[in-house]
Amino acid sequence: MTSSPPKFPSRNALLETISANYAVFRESRPLALGIHKTIKERMPEVDTAQLRLAMRLHTASTRYLKALLASRERYDLDGNPAGEVTDEHREVASTTLRERFKKAADRHKAEQLAQKEAQRQKEAEQQRQEKLAQLAARFNSR
């Protein structure tokens, strides 16, 4: 039997490499616009599609979005200021986080309701079994 790789890998090798080489990624600082071009210049062997995926994973992370909300500056690969975070980008980050947290809260609430319902059904089944046992005991004793 051949083991297949997981559908949704939890890590991205390219993103780990970039994070190891550049502190702005490790620290989740807001990145300069067009930073992917600089990465491509410094790492020409990197596949463009892989770089796009790594950038999407990084910039969509909750940690990065929170950093985007908290900072006024964007940074280049060397950690130097390279522009500012616009109000529009800050608003998009805020909306994304708000929706993400609401979705997580809704999912948590649904899980709790499902657990309560499962517990209620389990208790109801136990009561039915107890009643059946009582009836069986009453009719078997005759």
N, C-alpha and C positions, 0 to 999 in steps of 0.2 A: 504494500500500500504506500503510495506516495503522499507525502504531506504537502499541502498547498500553503502558500504564504497567506497571512491574514488579509482579509478584504480591505480593512482600514488600518494600515500600520500606524502605530502610536507615535512613531518617530520618523523623521525625514533625514536621511543621511546627509544630504546637501545642507540642509538647515543647521544640522549639528556642526558640520565643518565650518560654515560661515560664522556660527555663534562662537566657535572655538577661536576663530581668527580675529573677530571684531567685537569689541566690548559693547558697541551700540546695540548689537543684537542680544548679547547676554543680558544687558541691563534693560532691554525693551524700551530704549529711548525712541522718541519719534524720529523716523528716518527722513532724510532729505528726499524731496521729490526727484524721481529719476535715478535713484540710487542703484537700481538694477543694472543700469548702463555702466556704472563705475565697477560694480562687482564683475560684470562680464569683461571689462577691460583688464581687471586684475586677475581674473580666473577665466581665461579664454576657453579652456577645455570644458567648461560647464555647459551642459545642454540647456538651451533657452526654455524649453518646456519644463524641465526640472527646476530651473531657477524661478520661473513663474509660479510653480506650485509651492516651492519653499517660501517665496515672498508672500503668497496668499495665506499660507498657514501661519506665518509669523504675524502679519498685519491684521489678521482676523482673530488673533488670540485675545482673550479677555485682558491679560496682563498688558499687552501692547495698547489696546483701546483705552484702558485706564490711564496709561502713561500719556497717551495723546490728549486726553482730557485735562491732565494735570500740568502739562508743559506748554509754554508759549513758543519754544524754539524747536527746530528740527535739526538733526545732526547728520554729518557725513560719516563715512566709514572710519575716519580717524578721530571721531568724537568732537569735531569742530562745529560750531553753529553754522547752519546752512539754510537759513530761511526761518519763517515762522509758521506755526500751526494756525490756519485760518479758522474763523468762527464757523464757517460751513463744515470744515472737516471735524471740528469739535462737536458740532451738532449731530453729524452722521454717527460719530463714535458714541455719543450719548444715547441716541435712538437705538443703535444696535445693541448696546449694553442693556438698556431698559427692556427691549424685546427679549433678549436672551435670558435675563433674570426672570421676567414674567413667565416665559415658557418653562423654565426650570421649576418655578414655584407651582405652576399649573400641573406639571408632570408629577411633582412631589405630592401635591394634594390628591391627584387621581390615584396615585399609588397607595396613599393612606386610606382613601375611601375603599379601594379594592381590598386592602388588608382587613379593614373593619367588616366588610361584607363577607369575606371568606371566614372570618372568625365567627360572625353571626350564623352563617350556614353550618359551620362545624358544631356550634353549640346547639342549634336546632336539631341537627342529626343525632347528637348525643342524647337530647331529650327524647327524641323518637325511639331511640334504641332502649333507653331506660323504661319508657312506657311499654314497649313491646316485651321487655323482660318481665315487667310487673304483671302484664296480662298473661304471659306464658306461665309465670309462677302461680298465678291465681287459678288458671284452668288446669294446670298439671297437678295441683294439689287435690283435686276432686276425685 
